[in-house]
Amino acid sequence: MEEEMSEEEIKKNALRSIKEFEMAWQEFFKDKPEPENDEEDKNQQEDFYNWYNNIRKQSDTGKTPAEMYEEIYGKVPPKNPNEQSRIINFDWDDEYNEDDYSEEGEIELDKAQEEASGVATEIFENSWKEIKREVEGTSKKEACRYSFILGFLNYMKIMDMQGKILEKEIKNMSKDDIEKIVNDFKDFGRRRENGD
């Protein structure tokens, strides 16, 4: 059974992962030309993620993220694993649509997105000093990339913690209570699809 990490250990691992990712990104794209179109961009990114996850050895462990995953979980990693690891998931958003953005370039936010934005803002404020130190002297693109990755890793940490809390709560619930929650969730999804 996997040992639960302290918040400090999670943060150290996240920073180590970010630094490894940054080093790999610089190394891989150092002499690559800017992609000329979406297809070329997608191919470059797919090549990078494959190389990062399956070929490049991490500087601190001497193993690829895939090897580390297999060592921890005892199985070959799936394409985009859910378990906490250094594997970087990659999916191209084929459903991206410019029409989803308003004329001002901002996504229309519903209530859940507004709440998520508030959480993200709080994470950013709590991480700002560290981010500022880490991105000093880097380009805007590199600073944005670092901030995005740190935010994403914090999000994954929160989701992992929420998953563990939910798992504990579900163990104490009756079958009827679980069915009610599932049905409520399905109803919410249907209402959302219908614009209710």
C-alpha positions in Angstrom: 0.0 0.0 0.0 1.3 3.4 -0.9 2.5 5.6 2.0 0.7 8.9 2.4 3.1 11.9 1.9 3.1 15.0 4.1 2.2 18.3 2.5 6.0 19.3 2.6 7.0 16.1 0.8 4.3 16.7 -1.8 5.6 20.2 -2.3 9.2 19.1 -2.6 8.3 16.4 -5.1 6.2 18.9 -7.1 9.1 21.3 -7.3 11.5 18.5 -8.3 9.1 17.4 -11.0 8.8 21.0 -12.3 12.5 21.4 -12.4 12.9 18.1 -14.3 10.2 19.1 -16.7 11.8 22.5 -17.3 15.3 21.0 -17.9 13.8 18.4 -20.3 11.7 21.1 -22.1 14.8 23.3 -22.6 16.9 20.3 -23.8 14.3 18.9 -26.2 13.2 22.2 -27.8 16.6 23.9 -27.8 17.2 23.6 -31.6 13.7 22.9 -32.7 12.1 25.5 -35.0 8.7 27.0 -34.0 5.9 24.9 -35.4 4.2 26.4 -38.5 0.7 25.0 -37.8 -1.4 23.1 -35.3 -0.5 19.6 -36.7 3.3 20.4 -36.5 2.8 21.7 -32.9 0.9 18.6 -31.9 3.5 16.3 -33.4 6.3 18.2 -31.6 4.5 18.0 -28.3 3.6 14.3 -28.7 7.3 13.6 -29.5 8.4 15.6 -26.4 6.0 13.9 -24.0 6.9 10.4 -25.3 10.6 11.3 -25.0 10.1 12.8 -21.5 8.1 9.9 -20.1 9.8 6.9 -21.8 13.3 7.8 -22.9 14.9 10.6 -20.9 16.3 9.6 -17.6 15.5 11.9 -14.6 18.6 13.6 -13.3 17.9 12.8 -9.7 16.8 9.1 -10.1 18.5 7.9 -13.3 15.2 6.4 -14.4 12.5 7.5 -16.8 9.1 8.5 -15.4 7.6 5.4 -16.9 10.3 3.2 -15.1 9.6 5.1 -11.8 5.8 4.5 -12.2 6.3 0.8 -12.9 8.6 0.5 -9.8 6.0 2.3 -7.6 2.8 0.8 -8.9 4.0 -2.6 -10.2 2.5 -2.2 -13.6 3.3 -0.6 -17.0 1.8 2.9 -17.0 -1.3 3.5 -19.1 -1.3 6.3 -21.6 -2.5 8.9 -19.2 -2.3 7.5 -15.6 -4.4 9.0 -12.8 -2.0 7.9 -10.0 0.5 10.4 -8.7 3.8 10.1 -10.6 6.2 12.1 -12.7 4.6 11.0 -15.9 3.2 14.0 -17.8 -0.1 13.3 -19.4 -0.7 14.6 -22.9 -4.0 14.9 -24.8 -4.6 17.3 -27.7 -7.8 19.2 -27.3 -9.6 18.4 -30.6 -12.8 20.1 -29.3 -11.2 23.5 -28.8 -13.4 26.1 -30.4 -12.7 29.8 -30.7 -16.4 30.4 -30.4 -16.2 29.4 -26.7 -14.4 32.7 -26.1 -16.1 36.1 -25.8 -15.0 39.1 -27.9 -12.8 40.2 -25.0 -11.0 36.9 -25.2 -12.3 35.6 -21.8 -14.1 32.3 -21.3 -17.7 32.6 -20.2 -17.6 31.4 -16.6 -20.4 29.5 -14.9 -20.7 29.3 -11.1 -18.5 26.2 -10.8 -15.8 27.8 -12.9 -16.0 31.0 -10.8 -15.5 28.9 -7.7 -12.5 27.1 -9.3 -11.1 30.5 -10.3 -11.3 31.6 -6.6 -9.4 28.5 -5.5 -6.8 29.0 -8.3 -6.3 32.6 -7.2 -5.8 31.5 -3.6 -3.2 28.9 -4.7 -1.4 31.5 -6.8 -1.3 34.0 -3.9 0.1 31.3 -1.6 2.8 30.3 -4.1 3.7 33.8 -5.5 6.9 34.3 -3.5 8.3 30.9 -4.6 7.2 31.5 -8.2 8.8 34.9 -8.3 12.1 33.5 -7.1 12.1 30.6 -9.5 11.2 32.6 -12.6 13.6 35.5 -12.0 15.5 36.2 -15.2 13.5 33.9 -17.4 11.4 34.8 -20.5 7.7 35.5 -20.1 6.9 32.2 -21.8 9.1 30.3 -19.4 7.7 32.1 -16.4 4.1 31.3 -17.6 5.1 27.7 -18.2 6.6 27.3 -14.7 3.5 29.0 -13.1 1.1 26.8 -15.1 2.9 23.6 -14.2 3.1 24.6 -10.5 -0.6 25.4 -10.6 -1.4 22.1 -12.3 0.6 20.1 -9.8 -1.1 21.9 -6.9 -4.5 21.1 -8.5 -3.5 17.5 -8.8 -2.5 17.5 -5.1 -5.9 19.0 -4.2 -7.7 16.4 -6.3 -5.8 13.6 -4.7 -6.6 14.9 -1.2 -10.3 15.3 -2.1 -10.3 11.8 -3.6 -9.0 10.4 -0.4 -11.5 12.3 1.7 -14.4 11.2 -0.6 -13.2 7.6 -0.4 -13.3 7.7 3.4 -16.8 9.3 3.3 -18.1 6.7 0.8 -17.0 3.8 3.0 -19.4 5.1 5.7 -22.3 5.7 3.4 -25.2 3.3 2.7 -25.8 2.0 -0.8 -29.0 4.1 -1.1 -27.0 7.3 -0.2 -24.4 6.5 -2.9 -27.1 5.8 -5.5 -28.8 9.1 -4.6 -25.5 11.0 -5.1 -24.9 9.3 -8.4 -28.4 10.1 -9.6 -28.2 13.7 -8.5 -24.9 14.0 -10.4 -26.4 12.5 -13.6 -29.4 14.9 -13.3 -27.0 17.8 -12.9 -25.2 16.7 -16.0 -28.4 16.4 -18.1 -29.6 19.8 -16.9 -26.3 21.3 -17.8 -26.3 19.8 -21.3 -29.8 21.1 -21.8 -28.9 24.6 -20.6 -31.2 24.5 -17.6 
